[in-house]
Amino acid sequence: MEKSTRDRVLHALMQIDWISGQELADQLNISRTAIWKQIAALKESGYIIEANKKTGYHLADQGDRLTPLAIQQHLRTQTLGQQIIHLEQTETTQRIAHEQAQQAANEGTLIVCDFQTGGRGQLGRTWHETRGAGIAMSLILRPEAPLHQAGQLTLLAGIALADTLRTLDVPATIKWPNDLLIAGRKVAGILTEMQTEADRINSVIIGIGINVHHEQFSEVLADRATSLKLATGKSIVRAEIVALFLNTFEPMYRKWLTDGFASFVPAWEKYADRLNDLVTLRTRQETVTGILRGIRTDGTLQIETETGLKTFHSAELIYWTEM
C-alpha cells in the first residue's frame, strides 16, 4: 500500500530516537517546509512529537491510533490488512466494505473506523459506540466455497478473536453464534454478510465491533456489556488488537478454505460460553430450553432437550431480557 507523505514522515520517526528536519527532508526527498507542515499535522492528530533545535524531532507517544501505519507495524500477514482504509468517522464500516467489494477491492481489504454513528449487530440491533473508545472494522474476503458454508466464517472469526483476546490476557468466551463475552457480559460482536452472484460467493464481509476503552454504558446496557478496560483495568492499544486478530485469523482462514470447519470444532467448544449448561434458545418459530452440547462439524448448534438432541442453524441464545 502506497503511504501518504504524513505516513512516510511518521514511519521515519518510528525508526529512530531523534532525527533532524534536514535528515527527514533528505530521506523522504521533500522540503523542510513540507516536513514542518506534516509534523504540525501529526501533532494535531494526537501524536506527541518533541522538537529540539539541536537534535531535531522525537516521537514521544504514538497515542492510540487506528491508522494503517499504526496497524501495519504489528502485522505479519500475507494478504489480510495489506490494504487498509481508515476513516475517522462513518455511519458503518459494513456499508463502506460493501461498496469497496462491489468495486473489486482485493481480498483482505480492511475498513477500520474510530467512530461509527450507525453501527449494527445481529438482527439489526444498534451497536452502541463511544468516540475513540472502540474498534469498528470490516474485512473483505473472497472465498472459493459453497454458499451454505459462508456462515462458518462467523464462528471462525469468533475463535480467532477469542484467541487474540486471550493472548492479551483477556478471558473471553464465545456466545453462539457471533458474540464474545467477558464474565457473561458482551465485549465484542461479529456480523457476517455476503454478496452473491449466480449462486456463488462474490464476497464475504466480516464486521467486528469491540469495546476497548469504554468506561461506562447506558442504564439499559450496564448489566450486559463491558469493555476490555472495565474487565481488565488495562489500556490495550487498539491497533495492536486489530493486527493480532488478522495475524491469527489468516492461517485459520487458509486452513478452512482447504479442510473445512470440522477441525475447528474443538477450539470453538473450548471457548464456548455455557457449554453443558442449561440455556434458552429462540428461533422465529419456537423457544427451546435445554443443555448446550456444542456444535456440529457444519457449525450448527446442538441443544439436548427432553425430547432428544436438536440442531439449530439460525437462532439466538437468550441471555438477557429485552428492554
C-alpha positions as CSV (number, residue, x, y, z in Angstrom):
1,M,0.0,0.0,0.0
2,E,1.4,3.4,-1.0
3,K,2.0,5.6,2.0
4,S,0.9,9.2,2.2
5,T,3.6,11.9,2.9
6,R,2.3,12.1,6.5
7,D,2.7,8.3,7.0
8,R,6.2,8.4,5.5
9,V,7.2,11.1,8.0
10,L,5.6,9.1,10.8
11,H,7.3,5.9,9.8
12,A,10.7,7.6,9.7
13,L,10.1,9.0,13.2
14,M,9.3,5.5,14.4
15,Q,12.6,4.1,13.2
16,I,15.0,6.3,15.2
17,D,15.0,8.1,18.6
18,W,15.9,11.6,17.3
19,I,16.1,12.8,13.7
20,S,16.7,16.3,12.3
21,G,14.4,18.1,10.0
22,Q,17.1,18.2,7.3
23,E,17.7,14.4,7.6
24,L,14.0,13.8,7.3
25,A,13.8,16.0,4.2
26,D,16.7,14.3,2.6
27,Q,15.5,10.8,3.4
28,L,12.0,11.5,2.1
29,N,13.1,13.8,-0.8
30,I,10.8,16.6,0.3
31,S,11.3,20.2,1.5
32,R,12.0,21.2,5.1
33,T,8.7,23.3,4.9
34,A,6.8,20.1,4.0
35,I,8.4,18.3,6.9
36,W,7.3,21.1,9.3
37,K,3.7,21.0,7.9
38,Q,3.5,17.2,8.3
39,I,4.9,17.4,11.9
40,A,2.3,20.0,12.8
41,A,-0.5,17.9,11.2
42,L,0.7,14.8,13.2
43,K,0.7,16.8,16.4
44,E,-2.9,18.0,15.6
45,S,-3.9,14.4,15.1
46,G,-2.8,13.4,18.6
47,Y,0.8,12.3,18.2
48,I,3.2,13.7,20.8
49,I,6.3,14.8,19.0
50,E,9.1,16.7,20.8
51,A,11.2,19.2,18.9
52,N,14.8,20.3,19.8
53,K,16.9,22.7,17.8
54,K,20.0,20.6,18.2
55,T,18.7,17.0,17.8
56,G,15.5,17.5,15.7
57,Y,12.3,15.6,16.2
58,H,11.4,12.7,18.6
59,L,8.1,10.7,18.6
60,A,7.4,10.6,22.3
61,D,4.0,8.9,22.1
62,Q,2.1,7.3,19.2
63,G,-1.2,7.5,21.1
64,D,-4.0,5.0,20.4
65,R,-4.5,5.4,16.6
66,L,-6.2,3.1,14.1
67,T,-4.3,4.4,11.1
68,P,-2.9,2.0,8.5
69,L,0.6,2.6,9.7
70,A,-0.3,2.0,13.3
71,I,-1.9,-1.3,12.4
72,Q,0.7,-2.5,9.9
73,Q,3.7,-2.1,12.2
74,H,2.2,-5.1,14.1
75,L,1.0,-7.0,11.0
76,R,2.6,-10.3,10.0
77,T,0.1,-11.3,7.3
78,Q,0.5,-12.0,3.6
79,T,-3.0,-10.9,2.4
80,L,-5.3,-9.7,5.2
81,G,-4.8,-6.0,6.1
82,Q,-2.4,-5.3,3.3
83,Q,-4.9,-2.7,2.0
84,I,-6.4,-0.6,4.8
85,I,-9.0,2.2,4.5
86,H,-9.1,4.3,7.7
87,L,-11.9,6.6,8.5
88,E,-12.2,9.0,11.4
89,Q,-16.0,8.7,11.3
90,T,-18.6,6.9,9.2
91,E,-22.1,5.5,9.6
92,T,-20.9,1.9,9.4
93,T,-17.8,0.2,8.1
94,Q,-20.0,-2.6,6.6
95,R,-21.5,-0.1,4.1
96,I,-18.1,1.1,3.0
97,A,-16.9,-2.5,2.7
98,H,-19.9,-3.5,0.5
99,E,-19.1,-0.5,-1.7
100,Q,-15.4,-1.5,-1.9
101,A,-16.3,-5.1,-2.6
102,Q,-18.5,-4.1,-5.5
103,Q,-15.6,-2.0,-6.9
104,A,-13.4,-5.1,-7.0
105,A,-11.4,-4.4,-3.8
106,N,-8.7,-7.1,-3.2
107,E,-9.4,-9.9,-0.7
108,G,-8.1,-8.9,2.7
109,T,-9.0,-5.2,2.3
110,L,-9.8,-3.8,5.8
111,I,-12.1,-0.8,6.5
112,V,-11.5,0.5,10.0
113,C,-13.1,3.4,11.8
114,D,-12.6,5.4,15.0
115,F,-16.2,6.2,15.5
116,Q,-19.4,4.6,13.9
117,T,-22.6,6.6,14.0
118,G,-24.9,3.8,12.9
119,G,-23.2,0.5,13.8
120,R,-25.4,-2.5,13.9
121,G,-25.3,-6.1,15.1
122,Q,-27.3,-9.3,14.8
123,L,-31.0,-8.9,14.0
124,G,-30.5,-5.3,13.1
125,R,-29.8,-4.2,16.6
126,T,-27.8,-0.9,17.2
127,W,-24.2,-1.3,18.2
128,H,-23.5,1.5,20.8
129,E,-20.3,3.3,20.3
130,T,-18.2,5.9,22.1
131,R,-15.8,8.1,20.1
132,G,-12.2,6.9,20.1
133,A,-13.0,4.1,22.6
134,G,-13.8,1.1,20.4
135,I,-12.8,-0.8,17.3
136,A,-15.2,-0.9,14.3
137,M,-13.8,-2.8,11.3
138,S,-14.9,-4.8,8.3
139,L,-12.8,-7.3,6.4
140,I,-13.4,-8.3,2.8
141,L,-12.9,-11.9,1.9
142,R,-13.5,-13.7,-1.4
143,P,-13.6,-17.4,-0.6
144,E,-14.0,-20.1,-3.2
145,A,-16.6,-22.0,-1.1
146,P,-20.2,-23.1,-1.3
147,L,-22.8,-20.6,-0.2
148,H,-24.1,-22.7,2.7
149,Q,-20.6,-22.7,4.3
150,A,-20.2,-18.9,4.4
151,G,-21.8,-18.7,7.9
152,Q,-19.0,-20.8,9.3
153,L,-16.7,-17.8,8.9
154,T,-18.6,-16.1,11.8
155,L,-17.6,-19.0,14.0
156,L,-14.1,-18.9,12.7
157,A,-13.7,-15.2,13.3
158,G,-15.1,-15.8,16.8
159,I,-12.4,-18.4,17.6
160,A,-9.7,-16.1,16.2
161,L,-10.9,-13.1,18.2
162,A,-11.1,-15.2,21.4
163,D,-7.5,-16.4,20.7
164,T,-6.4,-12.8,20.2
165,L,-8.0,-11.5,23.4
166,R,-6.6,-14.4,25.4
167,T,-3.2,-13.7,24.1
168,L,-3.7,-10.2,25.7
169,D,-4.8,-12.0,29.0
170,V,-8.5,-11.3,28.5
171,P,-10.6,-14.3,29.4
172,A,-13.1,-14.1,26.6
173,T,-15.7,-16.7,25.8
174,I,-18.0,-17.2,22.7
175,K,-21.8,-16.9,22.8
176,W,-23.1,-18.7,19.7
177,P,-23.1,-17.6,17.0
178,N,-21.5,-14.2,17.0
179,D,-20.8,-12.5,20.4
180,L,-17.8,-12.5,22.6
181,L,-18.3,-12.2,26.4
182,I,-16.2,-11.5,29.5
183,A,-17.8,-12.9,32.7
184,G,-21.2,-13.0,30.9
185,R,-21.1,-9.5,29.5
186,K,-20.7,-8.7,25.8
187,V,-17.4,-7.2,24.8
188,A,-17.5,-7.8,21.0
189,G,-19.8,-8.7,18.2
190,I,-19.4,-10.2,14.7
191,L,-21.7,-9.5,11.7
192,T,-21.1,-11.5,8.6
193,E,-22.7,-10.5,5.3
194,M,-22.4,-11.9,1.7
195,Q,-22.5,-10.6,-1.8
196,T,-23.5,-13.3,-4.2
197,E,-23.6,-13.7,-8.0
198,A,-25.2,-16.6,-9.9
199,D,-25.3,-18.9,-6.9
200,R,-21.7,-18.3,-6.0
201,I,-20.0,-16.1,-3.3
202,N,-18.7,-12.9,-4.7
203,S,-17.5,-11.6,-1.3
204,V,-18.0,-12.2,2.4
205,I,-17.7,-9.2,4.7
206,I,-16.9,-9.8,8.3
207,G,-17.8,-6.8,10.5
208,I,-16.4,-6.7,14.0
209,G,-17.1,-4.3,16.9
210,I,-15.0,-4.4,20.1
211,N,-15.5,-2.3,23.2
212,V,-12.0,-1.4,24.2
213,H,-11.7,1.8,26.3
214,H,-15.4,2.3,27.3
215,E,-15.7,3.3,31.0
216,Q,-19.5,3.3,31.3
217,F,-22.6,2.2,29.4
218,S,-26.2,3.3,29.4
219,E,-28.6,2.0,32.1
220,V,-30.1,-0.4,29.5
221,L,-26.7,-2.0,28.8
222,A,-25.0,-1.7,32.2
223,D,-25.7,-5.3,33.2
224,R,-24.9,-6.9,29.8
225,A,-22.0,-5.0,28.3
226,T,-18.4,-4.5,29.2
227,S,-15.1,-3.3,27.7
228,L,-11.5,-4.5,27.8
229,K,-10.7,-1.6,30.1
230,L,-13.5,-2.3,32.5
231,A,-12.9,-6.0,32.6
232,T,-9.1,-5.9,33.0
233,G,-8.2,-2.4,34.2
234,K,-5.7,-2.3,31.3
235,S,-5.4,0.1,28.4
236,I,-4.7,-2.0,25.3
237,V,-3.7,-0.4,22.1
238,R,-6.4,-0.8,19.5
239,A,-4.1,-1.1,16.5
240,E,-2.4,-4.0,18.2
241,I,-5.7,-5.8,18.7
242,V,-6.6,-5.4,15.1
243,A,-3.2,-6.6,13.8
244,L,-3.2,-9.6,16.2
245,F,-6.6,-10.6,15.1
246,L,-5.6,-10.5,11.4
247,N,-2.4,-12.4,12.2
248,T,-4.4,-15.1,14.0
249,F,-7.3,-15.3,11.5
250,E,-5.3,-15.5,8.3
251,P,-3.8,-19.0,8.8
252,M,-7.2,-20.3,10.1
253,Y,-9.0,-18.9,7.1
254,R,-6.5,-20.6,4.7
255,K,-7.0,-23.9,6.6
256,W,-10.8,-23.5,6.4
257,L,-10.6,-23.0,2.6
258,T,-8.8,-26.3,2.1
259,D,-10.0,-28.5,5.0
260,G,-13.4,-27.1,6.0
261,F,-14.7,-26.3,9.5
262,A,-14.6,-29.7,11.2
263,S,-11.1,-29.4,12.6
264,F,-12.1,-26.1,14.4
265,V,-14.9,-27.6,16.4
266,P,-12.7,-28.4,19.5
267,A,-11.3,-24.9,19.5
268,W,-14.8,-23.4,19.4
269,E,-16.0,-25.6,22.2
270,K,-13.0,-24.8,24.3
271,Y,-14.2,-21.1,24.3
272,A,-17.9,-21.8,24.3
273,D,-19.9,-19.9,26.9
274,R,-22.3,-22.1,28.9
275,L,-21.2,-25.3,27.3
276,N,-23.1,-28.2,29.0
277,D,-25.3,-25.7,30.9
278,L,-29.0,-25.0,30.6
279,V,-29.8,-22.4,28.0
280,T,-32.8,-20.9,26.3
281,L,-32.8,-20.5,22.5
282,R,-35.2,-18.6,20.3
283,T,-36.0,-19.1,16.6
284,R,-38.7,-17.5,14.5
285,Q,-40.9,-20.5,15.1
286,E,-40.2,-21.5,18.7
287,T,-38.4,-21.1,22.0
288,V,-36.4,-24.1,23.2
289,T,-34.8,-24.8,26.6
290,G,-32.1,-27.5,27.0
291,I,-28.5,-28.3,27.6
292,L,-26.0,-26.7,25.2
293,R,-24.0,-29.6,23.8
294,G,-21.7,-27.8,21.4
295,I,-21.7,-27.6,17.7
296,R,-21.5,-30.0,14.8
297,T,-18.9,-30.0,12.1
298,D,-21.0,-27.7,9.9
299,G,-21.3,-25.2,12.7
300,T,-24.9,-25.8,13.7
301,L,-25.7,-25.6,17.4
302,Q,-26.7,-28.7,19.4
303,I,-29.3,-28.5,22.2
304,E,-30.2,-31.5,24.3
305,T,-33.9,-31.2,25.2
306,E,-36.4,-33.5,27.0
307,T,-37.3,-35.0,23.6
308,G,-33.8,-35.5,22.4
309,L,-30.9,-33.7,20.7
310,K,-31.9,-30.8,18.4
311,T,-29.7,-28.8,16.0
312,F,-30.1,-25.2,15.0
313,H,-28.6,-23.3,12.1
314,S,-30.1,-19.9,12.8
315,A,-31.3,-18.9,16.3
316,E,-30.4,-16.7,19.2
317,L,-29.4,-17.7,22.7
318,I,-31.4,-15.7,25.2
319,Y,-29.2,-14.3,27.9
320,W,-30.8,-11.0,28.8
321,T,-34.4,-9.8,29.0
322,E,-35.0,-7.2,26.2
323,M,-35.9,-3.8,27.4
